[in-house]
């Protein structure tokens, strides 16, 4: 995929869908998340996919949301991908609970920007 507004729109939609799936799987319920390895695996897979997509966004679209910790997203992706034997489920839940809502809002704003560019 060639970086730019067209690919940014596709990637942002994909990221938004990952967040929607995480919300669906957890229903915002920590107990549900902690009680099911299936839910944990599904959440971590969607977090991995989301962070992979974030790496492919253009620098220009990322610059529109400077408060998003883009580098930390890459670092979190590396933990998920390479640290699978030592993943802290509590830390993953904190990401879901605290970090996804502002990221979802930022993605929605970026989607709106890319739709205005078309």
Beta strands, then each sheet from edge to edge (+ up, - down):
end
